[in-house]
């Protein structure tokens, strides 16, 4: 059975599509399913931000086929692990949890690099290209740590 991982930000057009693309590029698709969504309904069905697409392409990762989706309570039943990009979205995800077991699936992605620091991946939407590059580098390192943990534990 495949392990299912969900990356979540606010609009599902900047950070979580990058996180999905990066982690997918590092994991065996026969063993893992990686998806993404947003806690808001702003961009449902839309493509990732052009700047996210561009920074991903720079590192040979294609995220052009992704479509924005909204996080819903039933995602707790679908996914084994849910990574929030920041504290605000982390709290919004937890509010939809139906049981305590749901809450144990939710983690802040940067806690993989900086345990218990509860750092946010900054939203690059209102910034320039450098913000997207910085976010890519943060998520790339966090995804490396996730992959390392899977190799150690599975």
FENVEN-V591458 format. One record per backbone hydrogen bond with DSSP energy under -1.0 kcal/mol. CO is the residue of the C=O (numbers start at 1). NH is the residue of the N-H. E is the energy in kcal/mol with one decimal. If there is no record, write none. Layout:
CO:NH:E
CO:NH:E
//
This chain:
3:33:-2.6
4:80:-2.2
4:81:-1.7
5:35:-2.5
6:83:-3.2
7:37:-2.3
8:85:-2.2
9:39:-2.1
10:40:-2.6
13:49:-3.0
14:18:-1.0
15:19:-2.7
16:20:-2.7
17:21:-2.6
18:22:-3.0
19:23:-2.5
20:24:-2.6
21:25:-1.7
23:26:-1.3
23:27:-1.1
28:31:-2.0
28:32:-1.7
31:3:-2.8
33:5:-3.1
35:7:-2.3
37:9:-1.7
38:71:-3.5
43:46:-3.0
46:68:-3.1
49:53:-2.3
50:54:-2.5
51:55:-2.2
52:56:-2.2
53:57:-2.4
54:58:-1.9
56:59:-1.2
56:61:-2.3
57:60:-2.2
63:66:-1.6
68:45:-3.5
69:38:-2.5
72:75:-2.3
73:76:-1.7
74:77:-1.1
74:78:-1.3
75:79:-2.7
81:6:-2.5
82:107:-2.7
83:8:-3.1
84:109:-2.5
85:121:-3.1
86:90:-2.2
87:91:-2.4
88:92:-2.0
89:93:-2.4
90:94:-2.4
91:95:-1.8
93:96:-1.4
94:97:-1.5
99:103:-1.1
100:104:-1.2
102:105:-1.5
103:106:-1.2
105:82:-2.9
107:84:-3.2
108:111:-1.4
109:112:-1.7
110:114:-3.0
114:117:-2.2
124:127:-2.0
129:133:-2.1
130:134:-2.8
131:135:-2.3
132:136:-2.5
133:137:-2.4
134:138:-2.2
135:139:-2.7
136:140:-2.7
137:141:-2.1
138:142:-2.3
139:143:-2.8
140:144:-2.0
141:145:-1.8
142:146:-2.0
143:147:-2.5
144:148:-2.4
145:149:-2.3
146:150:-2.1
147:151:-2.2
148:152:-1.9
149:153:-2.1
150:154:-1.8
//
